[in-house]
Amino acid sequence: MTGKTTFTPEIEQEALAYIATGYEELDHVIPSHVGMSIALNVNKSTLYKWAEDNHGTFSDTLAKCNDKQHMLLIAKGLTNEFSGTITKLALSNHGYSEKTATDITSNGKAIKNEWHIHPVSTDK
């Protein structure tokens, strides 16, 4: 992808506009770093370079993109606007995971695990 590689305050404003409503105007279902890179006509790695080089508050702008994505995934996942499977998969990028716990109990109480060692005689 070719495009601008020199960071400017206008680029940050374009990125913030993408997060606010621009992603919808581009028919992106949720805002993302990939979508932002397409909107800005730069490689995704350029976004990360700008954030790393600490241009203004661009790392905060990328964080805002993640936060908006996170919020939309939860809201639209709960209202079934998004597939539960896809929502679960996308939320894994935000630290969520499916966990199955096995509780070993007996009538709601912990099972006693007592060991008794008894000597065995070889005499008959």
N, CA, C and O of each residue as an XYZ file, in Angstrom:
496
protein
N       0.851     -1.168      0.000
C       0.000      0.000      0.000
C       0.899      1.234      0.000
O       1.837      1.334      0.791
N       0.613      2.124     -0.856
C       1.397      3.352     -0.881
C       0.590      4.450     -0.223
O      -0.637      4.380     -0.160
N       1.260      5.428      0.251
C       0.559      6.528      0.896
C       1.524      7.343      1.708
O       2.742      7.260      1.551
N       0.956      8.117      2.561
C       1.761      9.012      3.382
C       2.444      8.236      4.500
O       1.829      7.396      5.156
N       3.705      8.524      4.705
C       4.407      7.874      5.804
C       4.897      8.898      6.813
O       5.403      8.530      7.872
N       4.752     10.181      6.496
C       5.131     11.234      7.432
C       3.915     11.590      8.265
O       2.866     11.953      7.733
N       4.066     11.483      9.571
C       2.947     11.764     10.472
C       2.683     13.265     10.537
O       3.606     14.075     10.619
N       1.396     13.614     10.498
C       0.982     15.009     10.655
C      -0.212     15.056     11.595
O      -0.887     14.042     11.771
N      -0.494     16.208     12.206
C      -1.684     16.329     13.050
C      -2.977     16.033     12.269
O      -3.956     15.565     12.851
N      -2.983     16.302     10.970
C      -4.159     16.016     10.147
C      -4.426     14.512     10.062
O      -5.575     14.070     10.034
N      -3.346     13.744     10.021
C      -3.509     12.283      9.986
C      -4.183     11.809     11.267
O      -5.073     10.960     11.234
N      -3.749     12.367     12.400
C      -4.381     11.964     13.661
C      -5.861     12.340     13.662
O      -6.687     11.579     14.165
N      -6.203     13.486     13.116
C      -7.612     13.898     13.037
C      -8.403     12.953     12.133
O      -9.547     12.613     12.436
N      -7.793     12.532     11.027
C      -8.443     11.555     10.136
C      -8.666     10.229     10.863
O      -9.709      9.592     10.713
N      -7.672      9.826     11.648
C      -7.786      8.571     12.402
C      -8.909      8.669     13.432
O      -9.687      7.728     13.591
N      -8.998      9.792     14.126
C     -10.068      9.987     15.116
C     -11.439     10.027     14.442
O     -12.420      9.527     14.992
N     -11.503     10.620     13.255
C     -12.761     10.649     12.504
C     -13.166      9.239     12.084
O     -14.348      8.898     12.097
N     -12.177      8.420     11.710
C     -12.450      7.021     11.359
C     -13.058      6.291     12.557
O     -14.020      5.539     12.404
N     -12.499      6.510     13.743
C     -12.994      5.842     14.951
C     -14.413      6.305     15.278
O     -15.262      5.496     15.656
N     -14.667      7.594     15.135
C     -15.972      8.149     15.506
C     -17.087      7.586     14.621
O     -18.017      6.963     15.132
N     -17.010      7.789     13.331
C     -18.056      7.311     12.418
C     -17.521      6.883     11.058
O     -18.237      6.270     10.266
N     -16.269      7.205     10.792
C     -15.701      6.918      9.478
C     -15.708      5.453      9.115
O     -15.863      5.103      7.945
N     -15.542      4.589     10.106
C     -15.550      3.154      9.809
C     -16.898      2.738      9.231
O     -16.957      1.883      8.348
N     -17.988      3.343      9.728
C     -19.317      3.018      9.203
C     -19.474      3.520      7.771
O     -20.063      2.842      6.928
N     -18.943      4.709      7.502
C     -19.023      5.286      6.167
C     -18.272      4.436      5.144
O     -18.604      4.447      3.958
N     -17.270      3.707      5.600
C     -16.501      2.814      4.733
C     -17.064      1.391      4.736
O     -16.463      0.477      4.171
N     -18.222      1.212      5.376
C     -18.876     -0.097      5.509
C     -18.041     -1.105      6.286
O     -18.132     -2.308      6.041
N     -17.228     -0.621      7.222
C     -16.534     -1.514      8.146
C     -17.494     -1.770      9.298
O     -18.092     -0.830      9.823
N     -17.645     -2.998      9.690
C     -18.591     -3.351     10.747
C     -18.136     -2.808     12.094
O     -18.950     -2.332     12.886
N     -16.840     -2.879     12.351
C     -16.252     -2.332     13.572
C     -14.959     -1.614     13.198
O     -14.333     -1.948     12.192
N     -14.554     -0.628     14.001
C     -13.270      0.015     13.725
C     -12.129     -0.939     14.065
O     -12.223     -1.727     15.006
N     -11.063     -0.858     13.296
C      -9.906     -1.715     13.552
C      -8.659     -1.003     13.049
O      -8.739     -0.036     12.291
N      -7.516     -1.495     13.481
C      -6.265     -0.922     13.008
C      -6.099     -1.163     11.506
O      -5.598     -0.298     10.787
N      -6.517     -2.324     11.041
C      -6.436     -2.627      9.612
C      -7.335     -1.676      8.835
O      -6.926     -1.119      7.817
N      -8.563     -1.493      9.318
C      -9.481     -0.580      8.650
C      -8.962      0.844      8.661
O      -9.103      1.567      7.675
N      -8.364      1.250      9.771
C      -7.790      2.593      9.862
C      -6.659      2.745      8.864
O      -6.540      3.786      8.218
N      -5.829      1.728      8.728
C      -4.716      1.825      7.780
C      -5.249      1.965      6.355
O      -4.670      2.697      5.552
N      -6.325      1.286      6.035
C      -6.934      1.417      4.707
C      -7.510      2.820      4.534
O      -7.333      3.437      3.484
N      -8.192      3.321      5.546
C      -8.780      4.657      5.474
C      -7.709      5.732      5.304
O      -7.922      6.725      4.608
N      -6.552      5.527      5.947
C      -5.468      6.508      5.872
C      -4.517      6.255      4.702
O      -3.621      7.054      4.429
N      -4.729      5.126      4.014
C      -3.895      4.737      2.873
C      -2.427      4.556      3.265
O      -1.520      5.051      2.596
N      -2.221      3.832      4.368
C      -0.878      3.479      4.821
C      -0.878      2.009      5.233
O      -1.938      1.408      5.405
N       0.286      1.446      5.387
C       0.392      0.084      5.915
C       0.085      0.089      7.407
O       0.312      1.079      8.103
N      -0.429     -1.023      7.873
C      -0.715     -1.146      9.308
C       0.554     -0.945     10.129
O       0.505     -0.362     11.212
N       1.675     -1.418      9.627
C       2.935     -1.258     10.351
C       3.303      0.218     10.514
O       3.973      0.589     11.478
N       2.866      1.059      9.575
C       3.122      2.503      9.685
C       2.371      3.076     10.889
O       2.900      3.928     11.604
N       1.146      2.613     11.111
C       0.388      3.070     12.289
C       1.171      2.773     13.565
O       1.300      3.626     14.443
N       1.688      1.553     13.652
C       2.415      1.147     14.850
C       3.730      1.909     14.989
O       4.166      2.216     16.098
N       4.344      2.206     13.870
C       5.588      3.003     13.900
C       5.294      4.401     14.431
O       6.045      4.921     15.257
N       4.209      5.013     13.964
C       3.828      6.342     14.462
C       3.562      6.304     15.965
O       3.972      7.206     16.696
N       2.881      5.268     16.417
C       2.594      5.148     17.855
C       3.882      4.936     18.641
O       4.066      5.509     19.715
N       4.769      4.110     18.099
C       6.050      3.829     18.752
C       6.936      5.075     18.819
O       7.610      5.321     19.820
N       6.921      5.843     17.748
C       7.731      7.058     17.707
C       7.118      8.177     18.534
O       7.671      9.273     18.630
N       5.959      7.882     19.133
C       5.292      8.801     20.055
C       4.935     10.139     19.402
O       5.170     11.209     19.963
N       4.370     10.046     18.221
C       3.901     11.255     17.545
C       2.638     11.739     18.232
O       1.568     11.149     18.079
N       2.770     12.810     18.985
C       1.596     13.338     19.673
C       0.993     12.278     20.568
O       1.665     11.707     21.427
N      -0.245     12.034     20.360
C      -0.960     11.047     21.175
C      -1.454      9.892     20.301
O      -2.509      9.316     20.569
N      -0.695      9.557     19.262
C      -1.187      8.543     18.330
C      -1.342      7.169     18.976
O      -2.214      6.397     18.578
N      -0.520      6.859     19.952
C      -0.719      5.574     20.641
C      -2.063      5.578     21.364
O      -2.723      4.543     21.448
N      -2.471      6.732     21.886
C      -3.799      6.855     22.503
C      -4.895      6.690     21.453
O      -5.948      6.116     21.734
N      -4.652      7.185     20.265
C      -5.634      7.056     19.189
C      -5.844      5.586     18.836
O      -6.977      5.150     18.634
N      -4.757      4.823     18.762
C      -4.895      3.387     18.499
C      -5.627      2.693     19.643
O      -6.420      1.780     19.413
N      -5.362      3.124     20.876
C      -6.064      2.557     22.037
C      -7.551      2.884     21.972
O      -8.382      2.044     22.317
N      -7.895      4.082     21.539
C      -9.315      4.462     21.393
C      -9.999      3.580     20.356
O     -11.162      3.210     20.515
N      -9.279      3.251     19.308
C      -9.827      2.353     18.288
C     -10.140      0.989     18.908
O     -11.211      0.427     18.680
N      -9.204      0.468     19.688
C      -9.427     -0.815     20.371
C     -10.589     -0.732     21.343
O     -11.400     -1.655     21.424
N     -10.676      0.365     22.083
C     -11.763      0.531     23.054
C     -13.124      0.576     22.369
O     -14.082     -0.037     22.842
N     -13.209      1.301     21.253
C     -14.486      1.384     20.524
C     -14.855      0.010     19.983
O     -16.016     -0.395     20.048
N     -13.866     -0.711     19.446
C     -14.117     -2.057     18.948
C     -14.621     -2.957     20.074
O     -15.592     -3.694     19.898
N     -13.967     -2.898     21.217
C     -14.324     -3.698     22.387
C     -15.772     -3.430     22.792
O     -16.551     -4.361     22.998
N     -16.122     -2.150     22.903
C     -17.472     -1.768     23.320
C     -18.516     -2.257     22.314
O     -19.562     -2.774     22.704
N     -18.232     -2.093     21.022
C     -19.186     -2.530     19.999
C     -19.360     -4.047     20.003
O     -20.471     -4.545     19.819
N     -18.276     -4.777     20.211
C     -18.375     -6.239     20.254
C     -19.269     -6.692     21.403
O     -20.098     -7.585     21.230
N     -19.107     -6.087     22.559
C     -19.944     -6.465     23.700
C     -21.395     -6.078     23.440
O     -22.296     -6.903     23.594
N     -21.624     -4.825     23.048
C     -22.997     -4.340     22.850
C     -23.719     -5.124     21.763
O     -24.850     -5.565     21.965
N     -23.084     -5.300     20.627
C     -23.754     -5.971     19.514
C     -23.772     -7.485     19.677
O     -24.624     -8.166     19.107
N     -22.834     -8.009     20.454
C     -22.879     -9.432     20.780
C     -24.042     -9.736     21.713
O     -24.712    -10.757     21.559
N     -24.284     -8.856     22.681
C     -25.384     -9.060     23.630
C     -26.758     -8.916     22.977
O     -27.724     -9.540     23.415
N     -26.845     -8.099     21.937
C     -28.127     -7.901     21.253
C     -28.268     -8.806     20.032
O     -29.225     -8.676     19.268
N     -27.329     -9.711     19.847
C     -27.313    -10.657     18.732
C     -27.236     -9.990     17.364
O     -27.619    -10.593     16.361
N     -26.747     -8.761     17.312
C     -26.486     -8.141     16.011
C     -25.251     -8.784     15.383
O     -25.119     -8.824     14.160
N     -24.353     -9.283     16.221
C     -23.175    -10.009     15.755
C     -23.337    -11.468     16.148
O     -23.939    -11.777     17.176
N     -22.811    -12.346     15.343
C     -22.796    -13.771     15.653
C     -22.040    -14.002     16.955
O     -20.981    -13.419     17.185
N     -22.594    -14.854     17.795
C     -21.940    -15.165     19.063
C     -20.554    -15.750     18.867
O     -19.630    -15.430     19.614
N     -20.405    -16.607     17.864
C     -19.114    -17.248     17.604
C     -18.067    -16.222     17.184
O     -16.938    -16.235     17.673
N     -18.456    -15.335     16.274
C     -17.516    -14.318     15.799
C     -17.208    -13.323     16.920
O     -16.066    -12.889     17.071
N     -18.219    -12.965     17.697
C     -18.003    -12.041     18.820
C     -17.019    -12.641     19.811
O     -16.104    -11.959     20.272
N     -17.203    -13.913     20.140
C     -16.299    -14.588     21.073
C     -14.872    -14.614     20.524
O     -13.909    -14.384     21.256
N     -14.754    -14.892     19.243
C     -13.433    -14.920     18.612
C     -12.780    -13.534     18.656
O     -11.604    -13.412     19.000
N     -13.536    -12.498     18.311
C     -12.990    -11.135     18.294
C     -12.675    -10.647     19.702
O     -11.701     -9.920     19.896
N     -13.481    -11.031     20.687
C     -13.214    -10.602     22.063
C     -11.957    -11.254     22.636
O     -11.408    -10.778     23.630
N     -11.507    -12.331     22.018
C     -10.255    -12.939     22.492
C      -9.094    -11.962     22.305
O      -8.097    -12.042     23.022
N      -9.218    -11.037     21.343
C      -8.197    -10.002     21.155
C      -8.238     -8.939     22.245
O      -7.353     -8.087     22.328
N      -9.265     -8.995     23.073
C      -9.413     -8.032     24.166
C      -9.253     -8.715     25.529
O      -9.669     -8.173     26.553
N      -8.657     -9.886     25.532
C      -8.334    -10.559     26.782
C      -9.366    -11.553     27.277
O      -9.184    -12.144     28.342
N     -10.447    -11.754     26.533
C     -11.463    -12.706     26.962
C     -11.094    -14.100     26.479
O     -10.438    -14.264     25.450
N     -11.524    -15.098     27.236
C     -11.338    -16.479     26.804
C     -12.453    -17.322     27.396
O     -13.021    -17.005     28.441
N     -12.737    -18.382     26.707
C     -13.754    -19.296     27.205
C     -13.080    -20.226     28.192
O     -12.013    -20.775     27.916
N     -13.704    -20.398     29.335
C     -13.094    -21.208     30.367
C     -14.129    -22.202     30.886
O     -15.270    -21.842     31.174
N     -13.716    -23.427     30.995
C     -14.552    -24.453     31.577
C     -13.869    -24.928     32.848
O     -12.713    -25.349     32.829
N     -14.595    -24.853     33.941
C     -14.030    -25.270     35.218
C     -14.728    -26.553     35.669
O     -15.940    -26.704     35.515
N     -13.962    -27.445     36.212
C     -14.516    -28.672     36.764
C     -14.358    -28.609     38.270
O     -13.250    -28.497     38.795
N     -15.483    -28.684     38.949
C     -15.484    -28.617     40.400
C     -15.667    -30.029     40.932
O     -16.714    -30.642     40.724
N     -14.660    -30.544     41.613
C     -14.743    -31.888     42.164
C     -15.278    -31.777     43.586
O     -14.549    -31.455     44.524
N     -16.555    -32.050     43.714
C     -17.201    -31.967     45.026
C     -18.147    -33.138     45.209
O     -18.448    -33.876     44.270
N     -18.596    -33.286     46.412
C     -19.593    -34.285     46.743
C     -20.689    -33.572     47.507
O     -20.492    -33.163     48.651
N     -21.835    -33.423     46.882
C     -22.946    -32.678     47.470
C     -22.517    -31.264     47.865
O     -22.917    -30.759     48.915
N     -21.718    -30.639     47.036
C     -21.309    -29.264     47.287
C     -20.166    -29.106     48.273
O     -19.749    -27.986     48.566
N     -19.658    -30.215     48.786
C     -18.545    -30.153     49.737
C     -17.314    -30.779     49.099
O     -17.411    -31.686     48.273
N     -16.182    -30.283     49.494
C     -14.926    -30.818     48.966
C     -14.778    -32.274     49.345
O     -15.158    -32.685     50.442
N     -14.231    -33.042     48.446
C     -13.991    -34.459     48.714
C     -12.735    -34.576     49.564
O     -11.705    -33.969     49.268
N     -12.840    -35.368     50.629
C     -11.669    -35.601     51.475
C     -10.700    -36.491     50.708
O     -11.083    -37.479     50.081
N      -9.480    -36.118     50.781
C      -8.452    -36.886     50.107
C      -7.457    -37.338     51.172
O      -6.367    -36.781     51.306
N      -7.860    -38.363     51.929
C      -7.008    -38.861     53.007
C      -6.288    -40.124     52.545
O      -6.875    -41.011     51.926
N      -5.029    -40.170     52.858
C      -4.233    -41.335     52.533
C      -3.853    -42.037     53.828
O      -3.438    -41.408     54.802
N      -4.005    -43.350     53.812
C      -3.606    -44.165     54.965
C      -2.654    -45.240     54.464
O      -2.948    -45.971     53.518
N      -1.522    -45.314     55.115
C      -0.544    -46.326     54.734
C      -0.536    -47.387     55.822
O      -0.307    -47.104     56.998
N      -0.793    -48.610     55.395
C      -0.816    -49.726     56.319
C       0.274    -50.718     55.911
O       0.361    -51.121     54.751
N       1.087    -51.095     56.863
C       2.140    -52.064     56.525
C       1.512    -53.418     56.153
O       0.502    -53.833     56.721
N       2.116    -54.055     55.227
C       1.624    -55.357     54.776
C       2.666    -56.401     55.177
O       3.857    -56.264     54.897
N       2.193    -57.413     55.820
C       3.116    -58.466     56.251
C       3.175    -59.540     55.168
O       2.165    -59.875     54.550
N       4.350    -60.060     54.957
C       4.509    -61.140     53.995
C       4.303    -62.506     54.646
O       4.282    -63.528     53.960
N       4.147    -62.522     56.010
C       3.906    -63.779     56.731
C       2.450    -64.167     56.574
O       1.542    -63.335     56.551
N       2.275    -65.481     56.466
C       0.903    -65.937     56.345
C       0.422    -66.592     57.572
O      -0.725    -67.034     57.627
